[in-house]
Amino acid sequence: QLQLVESGGGLVQPGGSLRLSCAASDVTFAYYDIGWFRQAPGKEREGVSCISASDNSNSTYYADSVKGRFTISRDNAKNTVYLQMNSLKPEDTAVYYCAADVHGPPCVEALLWDYWGQGTQVTVSS
């Protein structure tokens, strides 16, 4: 059973940066697609950014709302995926989750992903 643990959330002022980490327990981590999702109070969980397994060229997806501000990357040697978040806005405030799947669901289809972490809170406020 793959286990995912997110870290790196916190309180940051508008315009600031955070880097989220998602550490996985499985040594076959390189074969999983990994996604970052977020859920704000009263809203549905949405796909923020996803990165494919390394045998699929580590292709990436970004939601329009974060393009140019967020960068997803993976370090398979450390079984970790990162989400670098720059130029943060108050509307980025949410609980951020990472998810994994070997079958590559679309990043916009959060409910189709198999494995989930517990989430980390990101609050952007002055």
Secondary structure as the mmCIF struct_conf table of DSSP 4:
data_model
#
loop_
_struct_conf.conf_type_id
_struct_conf.id
_struct_conf.beg_label_comp_id
_struct_conf.beg_label_asym_id
_struct_conf.beg_label_seq_id
_struct_conf.end_label_comp_id
_struct_conf.end_label_asym_id
_struct_conf.end_label_seq_id
STRN STRN1 LEU A 4 SER A 7
STRN STRN2 GLY A 10 VAL A 12
TURN_TY1_P TURN_TY1_P1 PRO A 14 GLY A 15
STRN STRN3 LEU A 18 ALA A 24
TURN_TY1_P TURN_TY1_P2 VAL A 27 THR A 28
HELX_RH_3T_P HELX_RH_3T_P1 PHE A 29 TYR A 31
BEND BEND1 TYR A 32 TYR A 32
STRN STRN4 ASP A 33 GLN A 39
TURN_TY1_P TURN_TY1_P3 PRO A 41 GLY A 42
BEND BEND2 LYS A 43 LYS A 43
STRN STRN5 GLU A 46 ILE A 51
HELX_RH_3T_P HELX_RH_3T_P2 SER A 54 ASN A 56
TURN_TY1_P TURN_TY1_P4 SER A 57 ASN A 58
STRN STRN6 THR A 60 TYR A 62
TURN_TY1_P TURN_TY1_P5 ASP A 64 ARG A 69
STRN STRN7 PHE A 70 ASP A 75
HELX_RH_3T_P HELX_RH_3T_P3 ASN A 76 LYS A 78
TURN_TY1_P TURN_TY1_P6 ASN A 79 ASN A 79
STRN STRN8 THR A 80 MET A 85
BEND BEND3 SER A 87 SER A 87
HELX_RH_3T_P HELX_RH_3T_P4 PRO A 90 ASP A 92
STRN STRN9 ALA A 94 ASP A 101
BEND BEND4 VAL A 102 HIS A 103
TURN_TY1_P TURN_TY1_P7 CYS A 107 VAL A 108
HELX_RH_3T_P HELX_RH_3T_P5 ALA A 110 LEU A 112
STRN STRN10 TYR A 115 TRP A 116
STRN STRN11 THR A 120 VAL A 124
#
